[in-house]
Amino acid sequence: MPLTNTDRRLVDDLLAGNAGSWRTFVDRFTGLILQVIRQTAQAHSLKLSADDAEDLCADTFAELLTRDKSALRSFRGRCSLATWLTVIARRIVVRKLNEHRYRQALGHVMAHQAAVDYASSELNAGQRTEQKEQVEYLLSALPREAAALLQAVYLEGCSYAEVALRLGRPENSIGPLLSRFRALAANVQKP
């Protein structure tokens, strides 16, 4: 399917930073991105929750904006925008799913080690207190919004909808914020 004039104008408006063009783009292609996510997860024999799919969708859109919209700037118009976006989204989703599998596998290894540590009673009350102090220090070293988000999701078990209401942000912004704040937290120096 060839590139339509509407799609060409949309891409030009996005690259020019015209008001409303990003919202039009997101509204138009969110369904397509979510479909690509579902198909890709199914092809990799993975079951995704609605929150996971929304996170991947938000990550895909965020990736299109990185490096001054370099992915969008690479669009040459040799095919329809939907076809090009499907290929780009699939690549991003596969990469994100592989990163997730790696973190998950690493998490299982760390969980197993924690179980072994606990069973052998190496984790005494003093070490638990030290870990609690490290978590409190980490939260105090982060910006207020980052600490509130991480605490709500990881310590209180709040859903994205609950966190969005608490922080006064759109629900679909919570996943990307969480990713950014986790990266920020990983760079905080421990006492």
N, C-alpha and C positions, 0 to 999 in steps of 0.2 A: 504494500500500500504506500503510495507516495506521500510526501509531506504536504499538508494542507496549508493554505495561507493563514488560517487561524492559528495553527501550531507555530508557524514561522514568526508571526507577530507576538505570540506568547513568549517564545524563547527570546526574541529581541527585547521585549519589555522586561523580562526577568534579568537579562544581562545589563540593561540600562538602569535597573533598579526602580522602575516605574511603580508608583503606589498601587497597591492592590494586585499586582501581577503574581506575587508569591501566593497569596490567598487563592486566587483563581487557579493557579497551577496545582496547589495542594488539594483543593476541592475537586478538581477534575480528575486527578490521578491517584487519590488515596485508595479507591476501590481496586484499581489495577495493581498497586503495590501490595495491598493485602492479599490479593489473589496469588501473586507471585510468591509471597511469603508462605501461604498455605501449601501451594504446589511444591515449593522447594523443600519445606519441612516434610511433607508426605514422601517426596522422592528420597529423602534421607532417613525415612522411618522414624521421624520425630513427631511427638504430639506437643503442640504449643498451646498455652493458655491464651485467652484473649489479651491479657496484659502483655504477655511476651510478644504476641503478634503486633500489638500497638507499639511496643518498644522498638521492635525491628523496623516498623514502618517509619517511626520518628527518626531512628538512626539513619535510615536510607535517605530521607529528606535532608537530614543534617549533613550527610556525606556529600550531597549535591551542592551544598553551600560552602564546603571547605575549600581552602586555597583559592579564595575569590571566585568561587563557582567554576573551578577548572573543569569539572566533569561536564557541566552544561556548555562551557565554551568549546569543549571537544566535539559537540554535536555538529555534524557536517550537513545534515539534511538529506542524506542519501536514502533514508527510509522514513517511515512515519515516526513521530515523536513517541507514540505509545510503544512501538516495536523497540526503539532504541532504549527507552526507559525500562522496558521489561528485561532486556539484556543487562543493563547497568544494575538494576535492582537485584537480579538474580546473583550477580557477582558479589554485591555487597552483602546480601543475605547469607550466601554460602560462607563468606569470610567470617561474618559475625557468628554464625552457627558453629563453625570450627573453633573460634575463640571460646565460645560458650562450652563446647565439649571439653576443651583443654582445661578451662577453669573448673568445670564440673569434675573431671578426672582428678585434677589436683586437689579439689575439695574433698573427694573421697579418700585420697591418700592422707590428707591432713586430718580428716575426721577419724580415720583408722588410727593414726598416730596418737591423737588425743585420747581415744578410747584405751589404747595400750598404756599411755601415760597415767590415765586415771586409774586403770585397773592395777597398776603397779604402785599406786599411791605416791608417785613422784610429784604430783600436783598438790602440794599442801596448801593450807589456808594462807600462808604468807605469800605464796606465788599467786593465788587467786586475788588477794588484795592488791598485789603489784599490777596484775593485769587490769583490774578495775581502775586503778589509778592511771594506767596508760590510756585506757578508753576515755576516761574523764578528761585527761590532758589533751588527747586528740580532739575531742569535741570542743574543748575550750579554745584550741588553737585555730579552729576553722571559723570562717565567717558565720554569722548567726543563722542565715538561711540554710547554709550547707549543714551545719550541726543539727538544726531542727529537722531537716529532711532525712538525714541519715538516722537520727534517733527515732523518728516516727516510723520509718520503714523497717529498720533492723532491730531496734530494741522494743518498740511497742507493737510491731506487726500490723501497722495501718495499711489499708489499701491505697492505691493511687488516687482514687476518688476522695477518700478521707484526707489525704495529704494535700491534695489540690485545694480543697475547701479551707483547710487550716492555713495554708500559705497564701491563699488568694490568687492562685495561678490556674491556668487551664490544665485539665487533667492530662492532655496529650503532651504537656511539657515536662511532666514529672520524670518519665523514663530518661530522656536526654539529660535533664538536670542531675539525676541520680548518677548517671555514667560520669558526668563531668566532676561531680563532687567526690565520687569514689576515687577518681584519678588524683584529685586535689588532696584527699585524705592520705593516699599512698605516699605523697611527697612531703608530708608533715614530719619534721624531725622528732623523734621520740626523746623524752627527757633522759 
